Amino acid sequence: MSSSAAQAAAVEPAVAQTLTEGLVSLIRSKPVTQSDLDGMALIVLDGIANMLAGRETEPGRILRRWGADKRDPGRRALAMGGCMHVLEVDDLHRGSVTHPGCVVIPAALALAGEAGGDTVLRAVLQGFEAVCRVGMSVGPTHYKVWHNTATCGPFGAAMAAAALLELDDEAAVHALGNAGTQSAGLWEFLNTGAMSKHLHAGRAAEAGVVAAELAAGGFTGPPAILEGPQGFYAGACPDPDPGAVLRHPDLPWQVHATSIKPWPSCRHTHPAIDAALEISAQVDADAIAGVEASTYRAAVDVCDRPLPTSPYEAKFSLQHCIAAALADGAVGFGSFEAEARARLSSLRSKVRVGAGEPYLSDYPAAWGGEVTAVLADGGRVSAARRKCKGDPEAALDRDEMVEKARELMRFGKVGDPEAAIAGVLGMAHGEPVPSFDIREESR
């Protein structure tokens, strides 16, 4: 090289790294500890238990029939992801408003092959990180129309798939680029109680798998899919926070900031359920003349549903969930069926919901709410939650996680839940990935 050429090269500005390139680098440089693997194994157990239970529902049976003759990994991921999200009791990451598990875990299971359990858990860790970091960047307005799990999920599925397919950094960026260009998923299904939300999870899982498989063959994707002039933010995010993608790289893995659902309803209803359960132990539901509930705006936007006409609508009804908690002192799968909806209609009609402080300002870092029962004699009994059961600050312990998985597997008619549970938890110590398939008939 001539001296003039060398001088020109020396002063030539470095090409700026795109957000996707930075995300791949950040994730792949994070150290993984045994504690990370153990925590991830518990959440994978929760996801698999949700999948096995979800296949016993009406939409789950449709997905299982549809997936019976599908052999490619993407199609299998779609069926597994859809079933994992059906019962509305899968994991939730508050900061990104996403359900990472139902997207990332199916993608990893579909591509696990002969990989060791710890290798698969490391891939899932990476996928969770990608979903959550992209989700934290999209801004609050995105969520009013777009379902974050569906739109941000493909990035996580692609990241996990890229790890299992052993893609280099450049190919991984291509995979995320083409995963992002497939982002979709609208909230319109809520207006009729349609099954689209399950499809959102499945399609996000499939999109990531397909994008990574294509990248393995040299298929390129846009490296600036997030921040480019015609990218994700430009098309679907009126108020994005791009810096969130790479902010605080040394934080623990996002899996440790993930909440686990104790109750089978939209996570936005859980702070109110938690508060109402406290009240139910103190008052007789027949003595309640009215109920006032305050929470954050997103919860009202998604779950202000005073007249639910289906189990799914009831799972997205603050009014119904509060009534169930107050009247029954528990919220379970049966709380949303026709008998319960009819029985709780009178109390449900007394519930008024609205958004208020401090919950408006706390969101999305914290999802809170309060419930006040106004009694017939004029008394008032209130309970509030700035955090609620299942959040990292009030986490389910290992025994509670295992018992939840056991109950879900019983619902899913799994023949030997104990063996299945031991197999998943053993993944954290290098044991093989247990065989789970959405196409299997229940026993």
BELJOQUI-V535780 format. One record per residue. N is the residue number from 1. RES is the residue in three letters. PSI is psi in degrees with one decimal (none if undefined). OMEGA is omega in degrees with one decimal (none if undefined). D_LAST is the distance of its C-alpha to the last C-alpha in Angstrom with 2 decimals. Layout:
n=<N | N>
res=<RES | RES>
psi=<PSI | PSI>
omega=<OMEGA | OMEGA>
d_last=<D_LAST | D_LAST>
This chain:
n=<1 | 2 | 3 | 4 | 5 | 6 | 7 | 8 | 9 | 10 | 11 | 12 | 13 | 14 | 15 | 16 | 17 | 18 | 19 | 20 | 21 | 22 | 23 | 24 | 25 | 26 | 27 | 28 | 29 | 30 | 31 | 32 | 33 | 34 | 35 | 36 | 37 | 38 | 39 | 40 | 41 | 42 | 43 | 44 | 45 | 46 | 47 | 48 | 49 | 50 | 51 | 52 | 53 | 54 | 55 | 56 | 57 | 58 | 59 | 60 | 61 | 62 | 63 | 64 | 65 | 66 | 67 | 68 | 69 | 70 | 71 | 72 | 73 | 74 | 75 | 76 | 77 | 78 | 79 | 80 | 81 | 82 | 83 | 84 | 85 | 86 | 87 | 88 | 89 | 90 | 91 | 92 | 93 | 94 | 95 | 96 | 97 | 98 | 99 | 100 | 101 | 102 | 103 | 104 | 105 | 106 | 107 | 108 | 109 | 110 | 111 | 112 | 113 | 114 | 115 | 116 | 117 | 118 | 119 | 120 | 121 | 122 | 123 | 124 | 125 | 126 | 127 | 128 | 129 | 130 | 131 | 132 | 133 | 134 | 135 | 136 | 137 | 138 | 139 | 140 | 141 | 142 | 143 | 144 | 145 | 146 | 147 | 148 | 149 | 150 | 151 | 152 | 153 | 154 | 155 | 156 | 157 | 158 | 159 | 160 | 161 | 162 | 163 | 164 | 165 | 166 | 167 | 168 | 169 | 170 | 171 | 172 | 173 | 174 | 175 | 176 | 177 | 178 | 179 | 180 | 181 | 182 | 183 | 184 | 185 | 186 | 187 | 188 | 189 | 190 | 191 | 192 | 193 | 194 | 195 | 196 | 197 | 198 | 199 | 200 | 201 | 202 | 203 | 204 | 205 | 206 | 207 | 208 | 209 | 210 | 211 | 212 | 213 | 214 | 215 | 216 | 217 | 218 | 219 | 220 | 221 | 222 | 223 | 224 | 225 | 226 | 227 | 228 | 229 | 230 | 231 | 232 | 233 | 234 | 235 | 236 | 237 | 238 | 239 | 240 | 241 | 242 | 243 | 244 | 245 | 246 | 247 | 248 | 249 | 250 | 251 | 252 | 253 | 254 | 255 | 256 | 257 | 258 | 259 | 260 | 261 | 262 | 263 | 264 | 265 | 266 | 267 | 268 | 269 | 270 | 271 | 272 | 273 | 274 | 275 | 276 | 277 | 278 | 279 | 280 | 281 | 282 | 283 | 284 | 285 | 286 | 287 | 288 | 289 | 290 | 291 | 292 | 293 | 294 | 295 | 296 | 297 | 298 | 299 | 300 | 301 | 302 | 303 | 304 | 305 | 306 | 307 | 308 | 309 | 310 | 311 | 312 | 313 | 314 | 315 | 316 | 317 | 318 | 319 | 320 | 321 | 322 | 323 | 324 | 325 | 326 | 327 | 328 | 329 | 330 | 331 | 332 | 333 | 334 | 335 | 336 | 337 | 338 | 339 | 340 | 341 | 342 | 343 | 344 | 345 | 346 | 347 | 348 | 349 | 350 | 351 | 352 | 353 | 354 | 355 | 356 | 357 | 358 | 359 | 360 | 361 | 362 | 363 | 364 | 365 | 366 | 367 | 368 | 369 | 370 | 371 | 372 | 373 | 374 | 375 | 376 | 377 | 378 | 379 | 380 | 381 | 382 | 383 | 384 | 385 | 386 | 387 | 388 | 389 | 390 | 391 | 392 | 393 | 394 | 395 | 396 | 397 | 398 | 399 | 400 | 401 | 402 | 403 | 404 | 405 | 406 | 407 | 408 | 409 | 410 | 411 | 412 | 413 | 414 | 415 | 416 | 417 | 418 | 419 | 420 | 421 | 422 | 423 | 424 | 425 | 426 | 427 | 428 | 429 | 430 | 431 | 432 | 433 | 434 | 435 | 436 | 437 | 438 | 439 | 440 | 441 | 442 | 443>
res=<MET | SER | SER | SER | ALA | ALA | GLN | ALA | ALA | ALA | VAL | GLU | PRO | ALA | VAL | ALA | GLN | THR | LEU | THR | GLU | GLY | LEU | VAL | SER | LEU | ILE | ARG | SER | LYS | PRO | VAL | THR | GLN | SER | ASP | LEU | ASP | GLY | MET | ALA | LEU | ILE | VAL | LEU | ASP | GLY | ILE | ALA | ASN | MET | LEU | ALA | GLY | ARG | GLU | THR | GLU | PRO | GLY | ARG | ILE | LEU | ARG | ARG | TRP | GLY | ALA | ASP | LYS | ARG | ASP | PRO | GLY | ARG | ARG | ALA | LEU | ALA | MET | GLY | GLY | CYS | MET | HIS | VAL | LEU | GLU | VAL | ASP | ASP | LEU | HIS | ARG | GLY | SER | VAL | THR | HIS | PRO | GLY | CYS | VAL | VAL | ILE | PRO | ALA | ALA | LEU | ALA | LEU | ALA | GLY | GLU | ALA | GLY | GLY | ASP | THR | VAL | LEU | ARG | ALA | VAL | LEU | GLN | GLY | PHE | GLU | ALA | VAL | CYS | ARG | VAL | GLY | MET | SER | VAL | GLY | PRO | THR | HIS | TYR | LYS | VAL | TRP | HIS | ASN | THR | ALA | THR | CYS | GLY | PRO | PHE | GLY | ALA | ALA | MET | ALA | ALA | ALA | ALA | LEU | LEU | GLU | LEU | ASP | ASP | GLU | ALA | ALA | VAL | HIS | ALA | LEU | GLY | ASN | ALA | GLY | THR | GLN | SER | ALA | GLY | LEU | TRP | GLU | PHE | LEU | ASN | THR | GLY | ALA | MET | SER | LYS | HIS | LEU | HIS | ALA | GLY | ARG | ALA | ALA | GLU | ALA | GLY | VAL | VAL | ALA | ALA | GLU | LEU | ALA | ALA | GLY | GLY | PHE | THR | GLY | PRO | PRO | ALA | ILE | LEU | GLU | GLY | PRO | GLN | GLY | PHE | TYR | ALA | GLY | ALA | CYS | PRO | ASP | PRO | ASP | PRO | GLY | ALA | VAL | LEU | ARG | HIS | PRO | ASP | LEU | PRO | TRP | GLN | VAL | HIS | ALA | THR | SER | ILE | LYS | PRO | TRP | PRO | SER | CYS | ARG | HIS | THR | HIS | PRO | ALA | ILE | ASP | ALA | ALA | LEU | GLU | ILE | SER | ALA | GLN | VAL | ASP | ALA | ASP | ALA | ILE | ALA | GLY | VAL | GLU | ALA | SER | THR | TYR | ARG | ALA | ALA | VAL | ASP | VAL | CYS | ASP | ARG | PRO | LEU | PRO | THR | SER | PRO | TYR | GLU | ALA | LYS | PHE | SER | LEU | GLN | HIS | CYS | ILE | ALA | ALA | ALA | LEU | ALA | ASP | GLY | ALA | VAL | GLY | PHE | GLY | SER | PHE | GLU | ALA | GLU | ALA | ARG | ALA | ARG | LEU | SER | SER | LEU | ARG | SER | LYS | VAL | ARG | VAL | GLY | ALA | GLY | GLU | PRO | TYR | LEU | SER | ASP | TYR | PRO | ALA | ALA | TRP | GLY | GLY | GLU | VAL | THR | ALA | VAL | LEU | ALA | ASP | GLY | GLY | ARG | VAL | SER | ALA | ALA | ARG | ARG | LYS | CYS | LYS | GLY | ASP | PRO | GLU | ALA | ALA | LEU | ASP | ARG | ASP | GLU | MET | VAL | GLU | LYS | ALA | ARG | GLU | LEU | MET | ARG | PHE | GLY | LYS | VAL | GLY | ASP | PRO | GLU | ALA | ALA | ILE | ALA | GLY | VAL | LEU | GLY | MET | ALA | HIS | GLY | GLU | PRO | VAL | PRO | SER | PHE | ASP | ILE | ARG | GLU | GLU | SER | ARG>
psi=<134.6 | 162.2 | -37.1 | -37.8 | -38.9 | -40.7 | -38.9 | -41.2 | -35.9 | -32.8 | -5.9 | 127.6 | 144.1 | 145.1 | 128.0 | 140.7 | 134.5 | 165.8 | -38.3 | -41.5 | -42.9 | -37.1 | -44.6 | -44.4 | -44.6 | -48.8 | -42.7 | -11.3 | -4.9 | 131.3 | 149.8 | 126.3 | 169.0 | -34.3 | -38.6 | -44.2 | -40.9 | -43.4 | -39.4 | -37.2 | -39.1 | -39.3 | -33.7 | -39.4 | -45.0 | -43.0 | -45.1 | -40.4 | -40.3 | -41.3 | -45.4 | -33.6 | -40.9 | -27.4 | -12.0 | 5.2 | 170.8 | -53.1 | -32.7 | -40.7 | -36.3 | -46.4 | -38.2 | -43.0 | -43.4 | -38.2 | 1.8 | -35.7 | 17.4 | 120.7 | -17.6 | 150.4 | -38.5 | -45.0 | -38.7 | -40.6 | -38.3 | -49.4 | -43.0 | -42.5 | -40.7 | -46.0 | -33.7 | -22.1 | -4.7 | -46.2 | -3.2 | 35.9 | 24.6 | 174.3 | 162.2 | 132.4 | 115.9 | -47.1 | -30.7 | -9.0 | 48.1 | 160.1 | 88.9 | -37.5 | -43.5 | -8.1 | -47.2 | -43.6 | -46.1 | -38.6 | -42.8 | -42.4 | -38.2 | -25.7 | 6.8 | -39.6 | -127.8 | 10.3 | 147.2 | 157.3 | -39.0 | -33.0 | -41.6 | -40.8 | -38.2 | -38.7 | -40.5 | -39.6 | -46.6 | -40.7 | -42.3 | -44.1 | -42.3 | -47.5 | -49.3 | -41.0 | -40.3 | -42.8 | -36.6 | -11.5 | -10.4 | -17.8 | 156.3 | -29.5 | -31.5 | -41.0 | -16.0 | -26.8 | -38.6 | 141.4 | 111.2 | -35.8 | -39.3 | -38.7 | -34.1 | -21.0 | -40.5 | -32.1 | -41.3 | -42.0 | -41.5 | -38.0 | -43.1 | -42.9 | -39.4 | -37.0 | -45.4 | -28.7 | 0.2 | 43.5 | 143.2 | 174.9 | -41.4 | -45.2 | -35.5 | -39.2 | -41.2 | -40.6 | -45.3 | -35.7 | -44.5 | -23.2 | -45.2 | -33.7 | -9.7 | 1.9 | 131.1 | 169.0 | 106.1 | 151.5 | 0.5 | -27.6 | -26.7 | -26.1 | -15.7 | -3.5 | 24.0 | 166.1 | 9.6 | -30.4 | -35.9 | -38.4 | -36.8 | -48.8 | -47.1 | -43.4 | -35.6 | -42.3 | -46.4 | -42.7 | -41.9 | -40.5 | -48.5 | -43.6 | -41.4 | -40.4 | -41.1 | -40.5 | -34.4 | -26.2 | 5.2 | 6.3 | 125.1 | 156.3 | 163.7 | 119.6 | -21.9 | 39.8 | -28.3 | -58.1 | -1.5 | 160.4 | -22.1 | 33.7 | -163.4 | -49.2 | -43.4 | -36.2 | -28.9 | 2.1 | 94.0 | -27.7 | 60.1 | 163.4 | 76.6 | -31.0 | -20.4 | -23.2 | -40.6 | 4.6 | 143.4 | 61.1 | -21.4 | 4.3 | 156.7 | 160.4 | 143.5 | -18.9 | -30.0 | -10.2 | 14.0 | 136.6 | 150.6 | 131.3 | 125.6 | -22.3 | 144.2 | 62.5 | 172.4 | 136.0 | -26.3 | -20.5 | -12.7 | -40.3 | -40.3 | -39.2 | -47.5 | -44.6 | -42.3 | -33.7 | -36.5 | -42.9 | -37.0 | -26.7 | -9.8 | -22.2 | 156.1 | 127.9 | -30.2 | -17.1 | 1.4 | 122.6 | -25.4 | 160.7 | 130.2 | 129.9 | 135.1 | 136.9 | -159.5 | 164.9 | -42.8 | -37.2 | -40.5 | -43.7 | -39.6 | -31.6 | 17.0 | 92.3 | 82.5 | -19.5 | 67.5 | 136.7 | 6.6 | 162.6 | -39.5 | -41.5 | -37.4 | -34.1 | -21.3 | 26.9 | 111.5 | -40.9 | -45.2 | -43.4 | -40.7 | -44.4 | -41.9 | -43.9 | -42.5 | -42.5 | -37.9 | -14.7 | 16.7 | 153.5 | 117.9 | -169.4 | -36.3 | -10.2 | -10.6 | 0.9 | 173.3 | -42.1 | -45.6 | -39.4 | -40.4 | -44.6 | -34.0 | 4.3 | -39.1 | -48.8 | -38.6 | -36.2 | -14.8 | -4.7 | 127.0 | 130.6 | 150.2 | 169.1 | 141.8 | 169.9 | 153.1 | 6.1 | -31.1 | -46.1 | -28.9 | -33.8 | 141.3 | 0.5 | -34.1 | 141.0 | 108.0 | 178.6 | 168.6 | 153.0 | 135.4 | 123.3 | 121.3 | 117.6 | 160.7 | -28.3 | 7.7 | -9.8 | 160.1 | 134.0 | 123.3 | 154.8 | 142.7 | 152.8 | 117.9 | -29.0 | 162.1 | 168.8 | 132.6 | -20.4 | 158.8 | -31.8 | -16.0 | 51.4 | 150.3 | 138.0 | 177.1 | -43.7 | -39.8 | -38.5 | -44.9 | -40.7 | -38.0 | -45.9 | -40.2 | -44.5 | -40.9 | -41.1 | -34.6 | -43.0 | -37.9 | 5.6 | 39.1 | 131.7 | -41.0 | 79.5 | -36.6 | -41.0 | -40.0 | -42.9 | -46.7 | -37.4 | -43.1 | -45.8 | -28.4 | -17.8 | -32.4 | -15.2 | 25.6 | 2.8 | 156.7 | 157.8 | 123.3 | 154.7 | 115.3 | 133.1 | 132.2 | -22.2 | -14.6 | 140.6 | 143.3 | 153.7 | none>
omega=<178.7 | 180.0 | 179.6 | 178.8 | 179.6 | 179.0 | -180.0 | 179.3 | -177.1 | -177.4 | -179.9 | -176.6 | 178.2 | 177.6 | -178.4 | 177.8 | 175.7 | 178.6 | -179.8 | 176.1 | 178.6 | -180.0 | 178.1 | -179.8 | -179.7 | -175.4 | -175.3 | 177.8 | -177.6 | 177.5 | 179.8 | 179.2 | 176.2 | 177.0 | 176.6 | -179.2 | 178.9 | 178.1 | 179.6 | 179.5 | 178.1 | -179.4 | 173.5 | 175.5 | 179.0 | -179.3 | -179.8 | 177.1 | 175.6 | -179.9 | -177.5 | 175.3 | -177.4 | -179.0 | 178.9 | 177.3 | 179.1 | 177.9 | 178.5 | 178.4 | 176.6 | 179.2 | -179.0 | 177.5 | -179.8 | -175.9 | -172.7 | -177.3 | 179.5 | -174.4 | -176.6 | -175.0 | -178.5 | 179.2 | 177.8 | 178.3 | 179.3 | -178.2 | -179.8 | -179.3 | 178.2 | -179.9 | -177.9 | -174.1 | -170.8 | -170.0 | 177.2 | 177.9 | 177.7 | -172.0 | -178.5 | 176.3 | -170.7 | -173.8 | -179.1 | -175.2 | 179.3 | 169.8 | -173.6 | -171.4 | -174.3 | 176.1 | -172.6 | -176.3 | 177.7 | 178.9 | -179.5 | 179.3 | -178.1 | -177.0 | -172.6 | 179.9 | 179.8 | -178.4 | 176.5 | -178.0 | 180.0 | 176.2 | 179.1 | 178.4 | 176.9 | 177.2 | 179.3 | 174.9 | -179.6 | 179.6 | 176.2 | -177.4 | -178.6 | 177.7 | -172.2 | -179.3 | 175.1 | -179.7 | 179.2 | -176.4 | -168.5 | 179.6 | -174.3 | -176.1 | 177.8 | -173.1 | -179.7 | -178.1 | -173.6 | 176.6 | -171.4 | 178.2 | -179.0 | -174.2 | -179.1 | -178.3 | -179.1 | 178.4 | -179.9 | 177.7 | 179.2 | -179.1 | 177.8 | -180.0 | 179.1 | 178.2 | -177.0 | 176.5 | 177.6 | 176.5 | 172.9 | -173.9 | -178.3 | 179.4 | 177.9 | 177.0 | 176.7 | 179.3 | 179.1 | 177.9 | -179.7 | 171.1 | -178.7 | -178.9 | 175.6 | -176.3 | 178.4 | 176.6 | -173.4 | -177.4 | -174.4 | -178.7 | -178.0 | -175.4 | 178.1 | -176.4 | -179.4 | -174.8 | -171.8 | -176.4 | 177.8 | 176.7 | 178.5 | -179.4 | -177.9 | -178.9 | 177.2 | 177.2 | -179.5 | -178.5 | 179.9 | 178.5 | -179.0 | -178.9 | -179.4 | 178.2 | 177.9 | 178.9 | 177.7 | 178.2 | 178.2 | -179.3 | -172.9 | 176.9 | -176.4 | -177.9 | 178.6 | -176.8 | -179.8 | -169.3 | -177.8 | -175.9 | 176.1 | -176.4 | -173.7 | -178.9 | -178.0 | -175.1 | -168.7 | -173.2 | -178.5 | -176.5 | -176.4 | 173.9 | -174.3 | -178.5 | -178.0 | -177.8 | -174.6 | -176.1 | 176.5 | -176.7 | -175.8 | 175.3 | 172.5 | 177.0 | -176.1 | 176.4 | -179.2 | 175.9 | -176.4 | 179.0 | 175.5 | -175.4 | 171.9 | -174.1 | -172.6 | 178.7 | 178.6 | -176.9 | 178.2 | 179.2 | -169.0 | 176.3 | 179.2 | 176.4 | -178.2 | 178.8 | -178.3 | 177.2 | 176.4 | -180.0 | -175.6 | 179.1 | -174.9 | -174.7 | 173.2 | -177.6 | -179.7 | -179.6 | -176.4 | 178.8 | -179.6 | 179.9 | 176.9 | -179.9 | 178.1 | -179.2 | -178.2 | -169.9 | -177.7 | 179.0 | 178.5 | -179.1 | -174.9 | -167.2 | 171.9 | -170.4 | -172.1 | -175.8 | -179.5 | -176.6 | 179.8 | 176.5 | -176.7 | 176.4 | 179.3 | 177.3 | 178.7 | -179.7 | 173.7 | -177.6 | -177.7 | -178.7 | 177.5 | 179.9 | 180.0 | -179.5 | -178.4 | -174.2 | -171.0 | -178.1 | 179.5 | 175.8 | -179.1 | -177.2 | -178.0 | -175.9 | -172.1 | -178.2 | -172.8 | -179.1 | -179.2 | 179.4 | 179.1 | -177.1 | -175.4 | -172.5 | -178.1 | 179.3 | -180.0 | -178.3 | 179.8 | -174.5 | 175.6 | -177.3 | 177.2 | 178.4 | -179.8 | 178.5 | 5.5 | -170.5 | 176.3 | -177.2 | -179.2 | -173.9 | 5.6 | -179.4 | 177.0 | 178.7 | -174.5 | 177.8 | 176.8 | -179.9 | 176.2 | 173.8 | 176.6 | -173.6 | -178.2 | -179.9 | 178.8 | 178.4 | 179.8 | 177.1 | -175.0 | 171.4 | -177.0 | 176.6 | 169.3 | 170.9 | 178.9 | -176.8 | -178.5 | 174.2 | 179.9 | -179.8 | 177.8 | -168.0 | 167.6 | 178.1 | -175.5 | -179.2 | 178.6 | 177.0 | -179.2 | 179.3 | 175.9 | 179.1 | -179.7 | 179.9 | 178.5 | -179.9 | 174.5 | 175.6 | 179.9 | 175.7 | 176.6 | -173.6 | -176.8 | -178.0 | -175.5 | 178.3 | 179.2 | 180.0 | 179.9 | -179.9 | -179.9 | -178.4 | 177.4 | 178.2 | -178.0 | -178.3 | 172.3 | 179.0 | -176.6 | 176.1 | 177.2 | -179.3 | 175.3 | -178.8 | -179.4 | -175.7 | -177.1 | 174.3 | 177.3 | -179.5 | none>
d_last=<71.58 | 74.88 | 75.82 | 75.64 | 72.15 | 71.05 | 72.53 | 70.75 | 67.40 | 68.06 | 68.64 | 65.94 | 63.45 | 59.94 | 57.27 | 55.36 | 51.72 | 49.32 | 46.77 | 43.93 | 45.78 | 46.39 | 42.76 | 41.59 | 44.34 | 43.62 | 39.90 | 40.42 | 43.15 | 41.23 | 40.61 | 37.14 | 36.91 | 34.29 | 34.08 | 33.28 | 30.42 | 29.03 | 29.28 | 27.69 | 24.72 | 24.07 | 24.25 | 22.00 | 19.43 | 20.00 | 19.69 | 16.44 | 14.92 | 16.49 | 15.08 | 11.39 | 12.27 | 14.60 | 12.35 | 11.18 | 14.93 | 17.20 | 18.81 | 15.62 | 14.31 | 17.83 | 17.87 | 14.64 | 16.16 | 19.43 | 18.28 | 16.43 | 19.67 | 21.31 | 22.07 | 24.79 | 24.32 | 25.84 | 23.53 | 20.43 | 22.12 | 22.74 | 19.16 | 18.02 | 21.12 | 20.73 | 17.26 | 18.58 | 21.43 | 20.01 | 19.72 | 23.20 | 22.45 | 22.88 | 26.03 | 29.53 | 32.82 | 35.71 | 38.61 | 37.12 | 35.12 | 32.16 | 28.46 | 28.58 | 25.03 | 23.36 | 25.94 | 26.62 | 23.31 | 21.70 | 24.96 | 24.94 | 21.36 | 22.19 | 25.29 | 24.35 | 24.47 | 25.67 | 27.23 | 27.04 | 25.20 | 28.56 | 29.75 | 26.88 | 27.54 | 31.21 | 30.47 | 28.46 | 31.40 | 33.74 | 31.72 | 31.61 | 35.36 | 36.09 | 34.19 | 35.81 | 39.30 | 39.42 | 38.01 | 40.71 | 43.32 | 42.67 | 44.54 | 43.74 | 44.81 | 42.19 | 39.46 | 41.11 | 40.10 | 37.77 | 34.32 | 34.85 | 31.28 | 31.62 | 35.17 | 35.16 | 31.62 | 32.52 | 34.98 | 32.37 | 29.89 | 32.87 | 34.06 | 30.80 | 30.59 | 34.24 | 33.66 | 30.89 | 33.00 | 35.98 | 38.21 | 41.69 | 43.02 | 44.66 | 41.58 | 39.49 | 42.06 | 41.75 | 37.97 | 38.43 | 41.18 | 39.09 | 36.12 | 38.56 | 40.00 | 36.59 | 36.32 | 35.60 | 33.83 | 35.62 | 35.13 | 35.95 | 32.37 | 33.03 | 35.56 | 33.07 | 29.72 | 28.58 | 25.50 | 27.81 | 27.20 | 23.73 | 25.49 | 28.10 | 25.80 | 24.22 | 27.63 | 29.22 | 26.74 | 27.30 | 31.06 | 31.33 | 29.49 | 31.64 | 34.79 | 34.27 | 33.48 | 36.63 | 38.64 | 37.71 | 39.51 | 42.54 | 41.80 | 43.80 | 43.21 | 45.63 | 46.24 | 47.60 | 44.72 | 44.85 | 48.59 | 50.08 | 52.35 | 49.75 | 46.70 | 43.88 | 46.16 | 48.75 | 46.33 | 44.01 | 45.40 | 48.63 | 48.96 | 47.24 | 47.80 | 47.76 | 48.81 | 45.48 | 43.84 | 45.82 | 46.99 | 46.64 | 45.20 | 45.24 | 42.92 | 39.71 | 36.75 | 35.61 | 32.18 | 34.09 | 35.26 | 31.81 | 30.57 | 27.10 | 26.20 | 25.72 | 25.37 | 23.36 | 26.49 | 29.05 | 30.55 | 33.96 | 33.17 | 32.31 | 35.90 | 36.64 | 33.49 | 34.43 | 37.98 | 37.07 | 34.86 | 37.97 | 40.03 | 37.59 | 38.27 | 41.97 | 42.43 | 41.36 | 39.90 | 42.14 | 45.16 | 44.41 | 46.87 | 45.83 | 43.78 | 45.07 | 42.84 | 44.17 | 42.32 | 42.80 | 43.45 | 40.24 | 38.21 | 40.50 | 40.48 | 36.69 | 35.78 | 38.78 | 36.93 | 38.32 | 36.73 | 33.08 | 31.76 | 28.08 | 25.43 | 26.19 | 29.91 | 29.50 | 27.85 | 31.06 | 33.41 | 35.42 | 36.72 | 33.38 | 31.95 | 35.19 | 35.19 | 31.65 | 32.59 | 35.91 | 34.76 | 31.51 | 32.08 | 28.60 | 26.79 | 23.03 | 20.58 | 22.07 | 25.56 | 25.62 | 24.47 | 27.13 | 27.83 | 28.50 | 30.57 | 32.69 | 33.12 | 34.19 | 36.46 | 39.67 | 39.17 | 37.87 | 41.12 | 43.11 | 41.68 | 43.96 | 42.93 | 45.19 | 45.75 | 48.09 | 49.25 | 48.40 | 45.00 | 46.51 | 48.21 | 45.36 | 42.92 | 41.21 | 41.78 | 40.61 | 38.64 | 40.12 | 41.02 | 42.46 | 42.06 | 44.85 | 44.49 | 47.79 | 48.24 | 50.14 | 52.88 | 53.43 | 51.65 | 49.43 | 46.53 | 45.33 | 42.86 | 42.72 | 40.57 | 41.98 | 38.67 | 35.48 | 32.56 | 30.41 | 33.44 | 34.65 | 37.47 | 35.14 | 32.08 | 28.91 | 29.20 | 26.79 | 25.31 | 24.87 | 23.22 | 20.71 | 20.07 | 19.65 | 17.04 | 15.22 | 15.38 | 14.25 | 11.12 | 10.40 | 11.26 | 8.91 | 5.86 | 6.22 | 5.75 | 9.51 | 11.50 | 14.73 | 14.50 | 13.68 | 16.61 | 18.89 | 18.33 | 19.38 | 22.27 | 23.41 | 24.16 | 27.29 | 28.63 | 28.12 | 24.82 | 22.80 | 20.61 | 16.91 | 14.99 | 13.32 | 13.23 | 12.99 | 12.37 | 8.97 | 6.45 | 3.78 | 0.00>
